[in-house]
């Protein structure tokens, strides 16, 4: 049996709040004041032709998740070959992955554990999602209009 503890069920709202405070500080260091907007519990900023979002979600009683994501195209019908290509692209990108939501939106996302989130990993996630999403969004928009 592994040495790690099993995850406990439940939500830790205090940890969600602490993680948002950390993110507030990191955002203040990484962005100019007017570059990031916050609507309810989600932060958003524009990079090139995409919008990048940051959201903290409960995970279990001892940790939370920090989702960094960008939607690349909506209402997309991908062929089997295109879906296979998405999976191949996931195998070559070091952080983050492409996905297809239930409403057929293509999403690029990366999720971090929030309890011990540091500026370096947060910055890397934000920069990587922004750069990759901006690189590939036009490709998926073309598919969406076909």
PEHU-V468229 format. One record per residue. RES is the residue in one letter. OMEGA is omega in whole degrees, 0 to 359 (999 if undefined). Layout:
res->[RES RES]
omega->[OMEGA OMEGA]
This chain:
res->[X X X X X X X X X X X X X X X X X X X X X X X X X X X X X X X X X X X X X X X X X X X X X X X X X X X X X X X X X X X X X X X X X X X X X X X X X X X X X X X X X X X X X X X X X X X X X X X X X X X X X X X X X X X X X X X X X X X X X X X X X X X X X X X X X X X X X X X X X X X X X X X X X X]
omega->[179 179 183 179 174 180 179 178 179 180 181 184 178 179 174 181 178 181 175 178 176 182 176 180 180 179 179 179 188 186 169 187 185 183 183 174 176 176 188 183 183 173 177 173 179 175 184 182 182 171 178 182 178 185 175 180 172 178 175 188 184 179 177 178 173 180 173 187 176 173 184 180 180 175 183 171 181 175 177 179 179 176 176 179 176 179 177 178 178 182 184 181 186 180 177 179 174 177 178 182 182 178 178 172 176 185 171 187 177 183 180 169 188 187 182 181 175 185 182 181 177 179 179 180 181 181 182 179 180 184 182 179 180 179 189 187 180 180 181 175 177 179 182 182 181 999]
